[in-house]
Amino acid sequence: MIVFPNAKINLGLNVLARRADGYNDIESILVPIPLHDVLEAVVDPSLAPNELVYTRSGLSIPGDPKTDLCYKAVRRIQVDRTLPGLRLHLHKVVPMGAGLGGGSSDGTHTLLLVNALCDLRIQHEQLSTIALELGSDCPFFLWNEVCIARGRGEQLTPIRLDLTGLWLVLANPGVHVSTGEVYKSTTPTNVPWDFDSIAHRDRMPEWNKGLRNTMEAYVLRNYAMVAELKEVLGKAGAAYATMSGSGSSVLGLFKDDPGNLSFPPGTSSWRMKL
């Protein structure tokens, strides 16, 4: 069985406050986008129950495969259920450390894939609990629709924000930006946003101020390539340009097809119609 874990973008990200548990209260609009990894799982009768063979291809993923959320997702299910021997393969397309939620999506889609493949019938509420154990972004990929995220990112409220027909340009400089580093270096605003007034397509030009990413100040100051990518998108006529998540990817939304833009060497970019 094969699934295609998709990436997401953030329309703004407001770091509201530090939390006693070490996390941060945030708010952001999360949007699923058609940029995908490929994830396949098969039952292998030659493997013992609960045995897992996990392989990877595509973009190089640093570290032990056992630290991947895909691997952890299967092992977490095995805490409560005995699974048949499985072979799991991830083909990585979405860049890592890019603010696109690729790893979180892979982990969550592993939960969904194994649940379907093994006919476990784990309900949405329990999947949400397990997904949150994997990471703050993970529960969003169970919804996979435009949502306002609050709390750690797990408090999700679907909203009507139709971006159909807009052009999205994503640019990634190939630089890994540490999420922990960025959160630590971002001063909380302590001021919540009024999403009811700003989260409307016809107000998109106002998003550059009303839906800004409060992490950008630190990242643009310390990662010159990220700042350069945002400048390219702005000069190309993006109605809205912002860093996604904690970086390092930058996105631009255009009303018309901007064509192929010229980015600095080493940049990966994607142009897609939403």
N, C-alpha and C positions, 0 to 999 in steps of 0.2 A: 504494500500500500504506500502511495506517495502523496505528500502534501507539500505546499509551497508557502513556507512562512514568510509573511510580508513585513516590510519595514513600516515605520511611522515617522511623521514629522511633528514638531511642536510649533504651534502658532503662539509665540510668546511663552515665557516661563518666569513666573514671579516667585522668587524665594521669599516666603513670608516671615518665617521664624525658625529659630533653632528649637529642637525638641530635647527633652531630658533623656530620651532613649538613643540619642546620637544621630538621629535622622533629622530632616528638615521638613517643615510644612511648606508645600508649594501649591501653586495653581497654574494650570496650563490648558490649552486646547490641544488634544491629540487627534491626529488625522491619519488613518491607514493609507498607504500609498502602494502602487503596483510595482514595487521593486522587491524581488523575492530570492530567498535561498531555496534549496531543494532538499527535502528530508524523506527518506525511505526507511520503512521497517518491514521485516518479514519474519515469520515464525520459522525457526529451523529445528526440525525434529531431532537432528543429531546433537543438539546442545541440551545440557541438563536444565531442568526447571530453574528459573531465575538467572541463568547464565546470559551474559550480555556481551556481544562483540560489537564495538563501536568504532567506525572508521570515518575519515574525513577527506575531502578533496576541495579543489577550488582555492580561494584565498588561504594563505598560510595562517593558521591559528596558533599563537604561542601557548606554551604550557602543556601540562599533562592533560590528555583527553578526559581524564576522570574529574577534572575541575570544570568541564563544560556543563552548561545548564541542561543540555540534552541528556547527558549521562546521569546527572543528578536527578532529573525528572523521572527517569525509569527507576532508579534506585529508591526514590521517594515513594513511588507507587508500590514497590515491593515491600515497603514497611507494613502495608495493610493487605496486600494481595500476593499470592503466588502466581508468577507469570510463566508462560512457556519460554524456552530458550529463544532469544531474539537477536537478530542482526539489524543494527541501526547504522545508517549512513547519512552524513550531512555533506552536501555540496555547498560551499560558502561563496556567496556573491555579495551580500551586503557587508560593507567594511565595518571593522570593529573599532570601538572607541570613537565612534563618529556621530553619536547623538541620534541614531536612527533606530535604536531598539532592536537591532538584529539578533543579538544573543538572547534577549528576553523573549522575542518572538519564537526563536528556535526552541527554547525550553518549554514554552506554553504549547506550541504545536506538537511537541513530543508527547505531552500529556494527552492532548486530543487524539493524536495518532494511535498511541498505545491503547487508549480507552476504546477507540473504534475497532482497531485490529483484533483485540482480545475480547471484545464484547463485554467489557467490565461494567458498563452502565453506571459509571460514576456521575453523579448529578452536578449541575453547574455550580451550585453553592460550594460543594466540597472541592471541585476543581479550582474554584477561586481561592479557597483557603490554601490549597497546595501551591498554586501559582504564586501567591504572595510570599510563601516561604522561600521560593526560588529567587524572587526579586521584586522590587517595588513596581517596575513597569510591566511585570508579567500578566497581571489580571486584565490589563487593557486588551490584550490579544485574544481573550475569550469573547469580548464584545466586538472588537474590530469594526467599530463605527465611530464617527466623530463624537468625542466626549470631552467634557470638562473634567480634568483630573485635579483632585485636591488631596489633602493629607500628605502621605508619603508619595502619592500618585495612584493609590489604590482606591480612593473614593471617586467613583466614576458616575457621571451624569450625562447620558446621551443628549445631544442638542441638534436642532435643525440648522445646519450650516452647509448649504449646497455649493460645492466648489466645482461642479460639473462644467466642463468646457474651458476652464482655466488651464494655462500651461504652467507646469512646475519644472523648474530647473534646479537640480541638486549639484553641488560641487563639494568635493572632498579633497583636501590637500595632501592626504596620505600621512597626516601627523596624528598620533594618538594623544588625546587630551584626557588626563586622569579626572574622572568624575569627582573623586574625593578631594583632589587638589582644588578643583573649581568651586565646589560647595564651600570648602574651608575658606576660600579667598573672596567669597561673595557676601556682602553685607545685607542681611535681611531687610526688607522694606517695611514690614509690619503694617502694610496698607493693602487690603484686598482689592481686587478689581471688580468693576461693575460689568460683568459679562453680558447682562441683558441689553445694555446700551451699545456695546462695542462689537459684539460677535454677530455682525451682519455683513453679508457680501458687499452690499452697496457702500459700506464704510471702510472697505479694504485700505484705501490710502491712509486712513487714520490709524491703522494697526501699527504703523511704524513707531508711533508714540504710545498708543493705547494697549498694544499687545507686544511690548518690547521684551526682550530676553534680558533679565537683570544679571545674568551670568556673563553677558557679552563684554562688559567693561573690563573684567579681568582677562578674559581670553583674547580679545582683540589687542590688548596692550602687550600681552606676553607671547602671542603667536601671530607673527606678522603675516603669514600666509593666509590665515583665516580672515584677517582684516582686509587683505587684498582681494580675496574672493567676494566678500560682501560689497566691496567697492565696484568690482566688475559688474555684478548683478544690478546694482543701483544705476550705473551709467548706461546699462543696456535697456533700462526702462522698466524694471520690475516695479509693479505697483506696491509690492511688499517684499522686503528682504530682511532675513533674520538668521541667526545661528539656530540650529535645531538642538534642543536639549542642552547638554553640557559641552557640545561641540565634538568633533571639529568640523562637521558638515555645515554648509550654509545653503539656504534655500531662497529662491526667488519665485514669486507668483506673478504671472504675466497674463494680461487679458487677451493678447494675440501671440501667435507663435513667434518667439524671438529668434528662431534659427539657431545655428551652431555658434556658440559664443567662444571667444578666445580666452582661455584660462592659462595661468602660468604652468610651465613644465612640471610634471609630477602630479597634476590634478586629475582625479577621476570625476567625470560628470555624467549626468543623465538628464534627458529632456523627455517629458511625458505629458500627455494630455489627461487631465483628471475627468 
